[in-house]
Amino acid sequence: MGKPKICITGSGGLIGSHIARLLRDTMGDRVEIIGVTRHVLDLSVESEVRRWFEKAAPAAVIHCAGITSNPACEADPAMARLLNIDCCRWVFESVPDAWVCHFSTDLVFNGLKGNYREDDPVSPVGIYAETKAEAELIAAVHPHSCIVRTSLNGGVSPTGDRGFNEKLRQAWAAGQSMTLFTDEYRCPLAAEWTAKAVAALLKGRKSGVYHVAGGEKLSRYETAECVAQRWPGLNPQLKRGSIADYDGPPRSPDCSMDCSRITKVLGQPVPGLRQYLDDSPSIVF
């Protein structure tokens, strides 16, 4: 009899790759960690998804895959629904006995008050947020489900372009000037801490909703400043902007979250971005 299997969808992305690496390092002698990338399985085809997961019969599924780009979701709502909602249903219905962890977002809130708790009612703004809120309902029906709402994640991704820090660095390396809002707030964090939170939830087979975000609320501009200070050689160009002047799809001004519930599971708070960078001066970020 083989080892129990833990499947991680979206393991080619930022968060999924960090989770896969951490679990292999800490549990690899006891379980089989399977990274479900697009090269392994086409998550847009229902029959293939159901067949693959039913055959794999994993003990746990950590579902990180999906379209996370707001512009991409606004440009193709049908594809957003397919990969963010339908795929979630197919995966979770195929593994009724597994522990499942579904990744959601702080953007399920409209951002009008900030410091959201897990039991605050969702009020999504935009296609991406709407699909993630609907997917939460699907995940919640599963008998052994855990829903993780996270914020802006940074770090090193396999493709070098998934973390908010990587996108900023690419722009500066190309000589682009970035205009960032001083009045739009999130709680950015390092993906390694998101992975630590998921590992703790998996260990305890926790259920319900957990907010996993950095311990400090920062504006988009302040977040970019943190990255810019790390890369002075790129000559980062930053401009202050306001969400009031944005003429694109609606945005949520303050999606900061109360993370006291995951703090109890971890036994310590998730550090804010500034603290994390101060404590990790040599890490590539």
Secondary structure, 3 states (H helix, E strand, C coil): CCCCEEEEECCCCHHHHHHHHHHHHHHCCCCEEEEECCCCCCCCCHHHHHHHHHHHCCCEEEECCCCCCHHHHHHCHHHHHHHHHHHHHHHHHHCCCCEEEEEEEHHHCCCCCCCECCCCCCCCCCHHHHHHHHHHHHHHHCCCEEEEEECCEECCCCCCCCCHHHHHHHHHHCCCEEEEECCCEECCEEHHHHHHHHHHHHHHCCCEEEEECCCCCEEHHHHHHHHHHHCHHHCCEEEEECHHHCCCCCCCCECCECCHHHHHHHCCCCCCHHHHHHHCCCCCC
